[in-house]
Amino acid sequence: MDSTQTADYIIEACGAGGGDEGTITPKYLGGKGAKITGTFSLTQGDIILIGVGQKGSKETIYSHRPGGGGGATYVVKHDAYDTTWTRQNGTRLIIAGGGGHHNNTRR
């Protein structure tokens, strides 16, 4: 997406939830992802890249194994003249972490 005009924009990002533990119905739910909101000054033509994290995997075979962690969501800004648009080389505006997996192992 690109900014259509120079202004302040409110941007909100949410990390994905962690994977649940349990075979058919989750016995234990994975952690929630972070929710981050900020106000950012963008210039007309700035390019905004958004990488959306995915929910962690659910363990479906063995009830004692944990699910996977949730993915982070990234919002990155590039100016209109930058031709190498990647998450790594832009200006990171928000990174919302994903939730942890659940593990019911007791020690």
N, C-alpha and C positions, 0 to 999 in steps of 0.2 A: 504494500500500500504506500502511497505517497501523500504528504500533507498538501492540502489544496490551498491553504493560505497560512501566512505567518501568524501564529497565535499560540496561546497556552492550551495544552490538551491534557485532559485527565485520562490516564491509562491505568487499567487494572489487569493484573495477570494472576492466574491461579495454577499452582502445581497440581499434578495428578495424584490421586489417592494411591496408597500402597495396596498390594495384593492381599486378598483374604486367605485365611487358612481354613480348610475344611473340604470335605469331599463333595457332598451334594448341596447342602445349604451351609453357608459360612458359619462356623462355630465362633470364629474370632475375626473381626474386621481389621483391615489394614489401616494405617494412620492416614489422616487427612493431609492434603498438600497445603502449602502456604498460600495465602491470599494477600497480594501486595498492591497498593494503589499509590500513584504519585502524579504530580502535575509537572509537565515538561514543556519548555519553550521549543517549538519546532518552526523551522523556516520553510516557506513555500518550496516544494520540490524535494525536501528531505525524504529519503526512502526508509520505511520502517519494515523490518523483517520480524516475523513472529514465528517462533518455533514452539509448538504446543506439546507438552509432555503427555505420555500415554499412561493409563492406569497399569499398575503392576500386575504381573500374572498371578492367577489363582492356582494354588496347588489342588489338583483334582484326583490324584492317584493315591497318595499317602497322606493320611490325616495328620501325621506328626511333622510334616515338612512345611516350612514357611512359604508364603507367596513371594513375589518379587516386589522391589521398591518401585514407587511411582516416579515418573519422569518430571524433570523441571520444565517450566515454561520460560522462554527467553523473549525479550523485546529489545531489539537492537536498532540503532539509528545509523544511517549512512547519509552523507550529503549527496546532492544531485550529481556531483562530478566524480564521485567514487565509482569505479567500474568493477571492483572486486567485492561483491556483496556476499559476505559470509558472517556467521555468528562470531567468529574469532577476531575479525579485524575492525568491527564497527564499535560505536559507542554504546555500551550496555546501559540501557535505561532501567530495566527491571529484570531480575531473575527470581522467580518464585520456585522454591524447592518442592520436590515431590514428597509424598508421605512414605513412611517406612513400612516394610512388610510386617505381618504378624507372625510370631512364632510362639506356639503354646508349650514348647519344651520346658519342663520344670526340672530344676537341678537341686 
